[in-house]
């Protein structure tokens, strides 16, 4: 079933935070994906950057749900989310080589309904079919410095141009650059494409509506932010989802990866600020 990805991702994107016990808190971004479990039952999975959850040392985090009132207004309704067991072990699954984490959660019914079908996660063929290239515009959702768009807790929408070439395939280029201002707290947010003027090769119509990846890093040089984000391909989200029920599920081996000079995690830890 087709959805309006731009609207639905607004509903599916949530703030993640945890108090650090010293008057500060750590903040990141996540989004909800709907994927059936191995037995076919529906389940809701929280996707974020692995460093967001690993930077939260305590067992419980807060996930920023929102509730629509009868009069059409919205209220921020955060709830507790268990991310570690009693012994401190991680309850989420992370990709073995990329900064991606997935955690099966029990969300309120309205939020479970807002989760984006996993079929909207891009693959290498998606980038090729739509001829995604440098200069194309993509959107990014997140909570920079823990700031929301309004008191209801909706994420802030930013946009930017693909700033690197080539963009795919992921086995050679596991990340790509996006030209927009990145701040701590953006980590884990979805990056997506919904360009109504962009048409796939050889197709009569049909605009792209897909999640290209998630924001994992920003680029700095000599302690100066260059307002460039690093996006990890959605292919690695797909691989992380597969490892939820099969930890031995194969993953892409990246050939001869060259790190981006000055790459620095848009980390949740750096988003610590007074409550």
N, C-alpha and C positions, 0 to 999 in steps of 0.2 A: 504494500500500500504506500503510495506516494505521500510525503509529508512536506510541509514548509520548513525546511531545515533551519533557516535563519531564526524563525520564531521558536521552533521546538528546542533548539540548542540553548536558547535563552532560559527556558524552563528547566532544562536538564543539567545546566552548569551550576555548581555549588561551591561555596567557600568552605575550606577545611582549616581548622585551627586547633591549637592546643596551648593552654597556659603553661609557662615554664616555671612558675613558682617564685619568680623574682619580680613580679609586677609587669612582666612582658608576656607576649604570646607569639607563637609562630603561626604563619598564615600561608596557605597555598590554595590552589584551584583544582577542582576535579569535575568530571562530567559522567553522566549515567548512560550506560549502554544496556540494551535489552538483548539477551542471548539465551537460547534454551539450554538447559542442563543436559547431560548425556541421556537421561531418561525421557527427555522431551518436555519436561515442565519448564514454564517460563521462569527466568530469574533476572535480577537486576544486578549489574556489575558496576562498581565505581572504578573509573579510570583516572589516574593521575601520574605525575612523575614519581619515580621510585624515591628520589631524594626528598620529596615532600613528606612521605610517611616515615622514612628512615630517620629524618630529622626530628621526629616527634618521639621522645624517649618514653613517654608514659603509655599506659594501656588503653586509655580512652581519649578520643579526639572528639571534636564537635563538627557536625556537618550542617550546613546552613540551609535547611529546608524553608520553603515559603508556602503559605496557605492562602488560598483565595477566599475572601469573605463573601457572604450572600449579596452584599451591595456592590460587588465588583472590585473592592479594594483588596490589597494584599497585606499580609502580616508576616514578619520574619519569625520563623519558628524553629530555631536550631535544636538539634537533638544529639544525644551522645552516640558515638560510634566506636565499637570495640575494635582496636587495630592490633593488639597484642594479647597473648594469653597471660595467665597468672605468673608464669615464669619469665615473661618478657619476650617470648618468641613472636616473631612476625606472623600475623594471620593473613597477610596478603601474599599474592604471587607476583614475582617480578621477573622481567626478562633477564636472561643470564648475561647479556652484553649491552643492552640499551637501557636508558633511563625511563622505564615504563613499569607501572604497577597496576594490578587489578585485584579488587576485593569484592567478593560476593556479599551483598548487603540486603537487609530487609527494609525497604523504604515504605513510607506511607503510600497508600493506594494511588493518590493523585500524582505522586512523584514516580512511582513504578510505571504509571501510564505515560509519563513524560520521557522515559528513557528512550534513547535513539536506537533503532534496530541496528545490529552489528553489520548488516549488509551495506550501510552507509559509510563504512570504513573503507578508504581507498586502498587499492592494490597497485602494483606496477602497471597493470593493464589500464587502470583508471587514468593514470597520468598520460599514458600513451594515447588512449582513445580520445581524450579531450585536448590533446596537444598542449598540456600545461608547460609553460616556458617562463623564462625570465621576463619580468614586467607584468605578469598577470596579477590581478588583485585577489587577495585572500583576506578573510576576516578572522579575528582572534578575540576570544572572550576570557576574562579573568578578573582578579581582584588585586590590582596593583597596590602594594603597601597595605593590603587588607581593606582597601576602600571599595565600597559597593556603589552601584549607580543611584541607589535610593534607599530609603529606610526599610523597604521590603526585602532588601538583600539580593537584588538582581545583579548579575555581573555587568562589567563595563565592556562595551564593544569597541574594539580598535580595528583598523584596517591597514594593510600594507601591501607592497609589491614584492613578488618573488625576486630576491636580490642575488641569486646565484645561478650558475649554469655549469653543467646540466643539472636537472632536478631529479631524474630517475635514470636507471633502476635503483631500488633501495639497496641491493646487494653491493653496489659500487658507491652510491651516494646515499648513505643511511639518514642523512640530515640535509636540510637546505636552509637558506637564509631568507628571512622576511624583514623588509625595511619598515620597522615601526618601533616606537619607544617601549622598551621592556623594563619592568620594575620587579624587584623582589615581591613575591606574592602572585605573579603571573604564572609561575611554574605549574604545569599540569593542565593548563587550559586548552580547550580545543581550538584548532586552526582549521578553517573550512572554506570551501569555495561554493559560491552561489551566484554565478555571473549569468544573467539572463541573455547576454549577447554572445556568449561563447558557445559554439556548437561543436559537437563531436565530428570527427572525420568520417565522411561517407554517410552521415545520417541526415535525414530530412529535417529533424528538429530535436528538441529535448535539451533543456539547459542542464548544466552540471549541478548536482547537489550532492556533495560528498565531504566527509571529514578527511582532510589531507594528513593530519597528524596532531601532535600535541607540543606545546611550547616547553622546552626543557632548559634552555640556556639563553644568556645574553652575551654580546660581544663587548669587551672592554679592552682598551689599550692605554697603558700607563695610568690606570685608575680612572680613565675617562670612558663613560658609556657612549658607545657609538650609535645607539638607537637602532640596533640590529638584533633580531631574535633568531635563535636556532631552533628549528622545528624537526622533531623526530618523526619519520614516516609512519603513517597509520598501519603499514604492513607489520610493524613490530608490535602494535596493539593487538592485531589479529593473532600473532604468534603467542603473545602473553595470555590471551583468552584461551587459546588451545591448551596451554599448560595448566590451566585451572583444574582440568580433570585428567590430564596426562603430563606429569612433570618431565617426561622424556620426549615430549613432542619436539620434532626438529625445528631448529631456528636457522635463520639466514646467517651465513658466514660472510662477513664483509671483507672484501679483498683489498688489501693495501690502503686501509683508511688513513687519511692524513688529518690530524686534529686541526680545528680552526684556531688560528693564533688569537690569543686573548679571550677564548671562550670561557665563560664563567656561569655557573648555575644561577638561574634566577630563583635563588633558593629560598625556601620557607624560613630557614634560620635567619637569613638577612632581613626578613620581614618582621622580625621581632620588634615590638614597639610598646610603649606604655599602654595599659588597658584604659 
